Amino acid sequence: MLTRFQQIESVHDLREYVNNTICSQYQLQVGAFQMTERVLRRGDKPCGIYFCLHGPRATKFTAIWETDRNQILFYGSCGERFLKTQLLESPRMESAAA
């Protein structure tokens, strides 16, 4: 599995990076498919964001940003991890209220 290092400034940039990375991996047109997200919580504290790109023929591609390790884990439609991205700095979670 490949590990990348990436500088991401905001949660908006994080969304774009996740969308572009998944679309590039599976040769999908950026913006053609809906992407949903959910803030993950441990107790009352946010601990990450779950992203899901709803692709063609009801396939789902996912990514999880873990705030503890400050990394994004990317998964294919069968649940296999295909990429790990280590963020150099952490985007602020308070802007993740989307």
N, C-alpha and C positions, 0 to 999 in steps of 0.2 A: 504494500500500500504506500502510496506517495504522500509525503508531508510537505506542505508549502508554508512559507512565512509571508504574512501579509500585514500591511498597515491599513487600518480602517478607522476612520474618524468618528462616524456616527452610526446610529442604528439604521438610518436610511441607506447609508453606504453598505452596511452589512446586508440588508435586504437585496440590494442590487447585486452585490457580489455573489450571494447564494443563488439568486435567479440566473445570473449569467453563467456561473460555474456548472449548474445542473443542465442548463440548456446546451452548453458547449459539450459536456460529457456525452449527452444523448442526441446530439444533432437536432435540437428543437429550436424553433424560431423564438427569440427572446420577445416576451410580451404577448405571445399567442395563447398562453395558458395561464389560468388563474393560480395564484400562489396565496395560501392562507398561512397564518401564524398564530401561535399561542404562547403567552408568557408562562414559563414553567416556574413553579414555586416549591420551596422546601419550607414547610411551616408557613409563616407569613412573609418570608423573604424571597424575592425573585432570584432564581438560580440559573436561568437560561431562557432561550427562545427556541421553540419547535417550529420549523418551516416545512410546508408541504406544497410541492408543485403538482397540480392535478393535470397530468399529461393526457396524451391521446389514448383512446380505448380504455378509459378509466384507470390508467396506470398512475401510481403515486410515487414521487421521488421526494426524499426527505433530507433535512439537515437539522442538526441540533447545535446551537451555540451554548457551550458550557461556560458559565462565568467563573467558576472555581479555577479551572485550568486555562481559561481564556482561549479556547480552541473551538473550531467548527468541525463537526463530524458529518460527512456526506454519505448517504445510503441510496442504493438503487432500488428498483421496484420490487426486488426479491429479498430486500433486507441486507444485502451485502454492502459492506463499507468500501467505498472506492477512493476516498480522499480524506485527509485530515489537514486542516489549515490552522496553524498556530498564529494567533494575532499578536502583534508586537505591543499594542496598547489596547486597552479595553474601552469599547464605546460605553457611554453612560446609559444605564438601564431606564432612568426616568423618562427618556425620550422614546421608550418602547411601548407606550400606551396606545398602540394602534389597534 
